[in-house]
């Protein structure tokens, strides 16, 4: 696990600066405190920070081919590197290290860009090929590892985190208004855009070739939907059990101590159960809880830990909410309003006291239809021709009932009036079109949930469940869930691996009939059947509980003063990014208990604090951030 940066100049342009490259690399020291390296020549600079997990002695980067023609920096892990190494040895390659980095390098020398589709892992890769004067950038299939880039016509600059690009002299901090609109709606900036108008994210499952001052984007993999996973339910169970076991066991390769996040929910419990089957010593597991019982799953995690015999570590936290929010703004890189980043950071902080790598349960909800919003969407779609009448009834009742209940009914009424994809996105969005428009100072509500780059033609060919899942794989997973895991783990110099995102497992899962994913008003039907082989019944019956925080209480308590001061500040008013009156109205409604506006307030506060950190002041050195 590492962070990577680089600069490649167009032909005839000024060569890259080692000083600038070092500053870019220093900005992400938290991603790799163990080692650093830099290569520079007359046209290219590539550098890395290393968190050593595999081949501690000889895995230094940048790594180069024997003739010095090809150089590589790499962030991530390749889980099938031993199999690929054996294939390459059979084709005549001789290896100098035991690292997965060298396997990628030699795979490129053998197969060219076709090597990326052979990799099973999480990665952001940069290859500088002096033979063709070309740079190749590649990102893993689901976007587990981040990669930002800027092509300004004179050079292409890339980095694992946006803060490194800010270190470029003359970097224009020009905000993309479309990104702000999407952020206010969804709580994150969707790929391939970024908060800055001149910066892009490399999309998942793509590689980029930069040559002669021009860049070309290529997709190397798509999630196959052929509708064939198994012929009957019993066969499907056995196949799923095998694929789960393979996905977990392949991610247990490490030369450092490792463990797992354990929430007590189904996904993380399955991962830990399978880890226990492969390890001779107890798995080290980590859980956190808050003082407020509604946000405390420690008893659930403890029960699973006892059943599996893990070495369990837990902590009840009462964080300084103000200081923590200020700290996370730096590590999250872009405006980001998923408040579950807070517990993710805290459990990563706890885990790092004992281990250097953890396995997580991320990806299970998307693959196996586990989100409650899938169930709500299917219910709404199931109303069919009755939707207009149901919409009118919900909106009428919502206008009569006071407070949060009336608000929820009005939102349901709005959703019933919408066509796909808005009918699904309205259940994903943090703010409604009317509220987004008010916060952005726009006249009238927006008719659509804009900002996501969706293949509508492909979505139209899918059933209701698969359409919703496909949208989440396109944006919510890479732009929210995996951003949260990557940044919060890396903030603590901790590697996080997600076995449920093994692409072979995901392809199997999404090709299961919908009835094997969602049945009887519950998601993850087949996964629960398989998990019964390893887990007690109470874990399988446990209702889904998000990784939440007492956000509503915080805005009436420890965050109230910060929110009040921020909305009243001259900087917030003059910035003009959000409407001060609409923002203040949200806070007043929340404080009066008229509605729970805590998610919207988190959106507002996170954006303004990000602006102060990344727009109003020079980017601080990474070493100054606690």
PyMOL commands that set and color helices and strands:
alter all, ss='L'
color gray80, all
select helices_A, chain A and resi 18-26+29-31+81-90+100-118+162-165+177-186+233-250+266-278+293-295+298-308+321-332+341-352+364-368+372-382+384-400+403-417+422-428+433-440+456-460+464-491+499-501+503-510+514-517+525-531+537-541+551-555+560-568+570-575+580-591+598-614+622-624
alter helices_A, ss='H'
color red, helices_A
select strands_A, chain A and resi 2-9+35-40+44-50+63-64+70-78+121-129+134-139+148-151+155-159+200-201+206-211+214-219+258-261+284-290+311-317+357-360+495-498
alter strands_A, ss='S'
color yellow, strands_A
deselect
rebuild
show_as cartoon
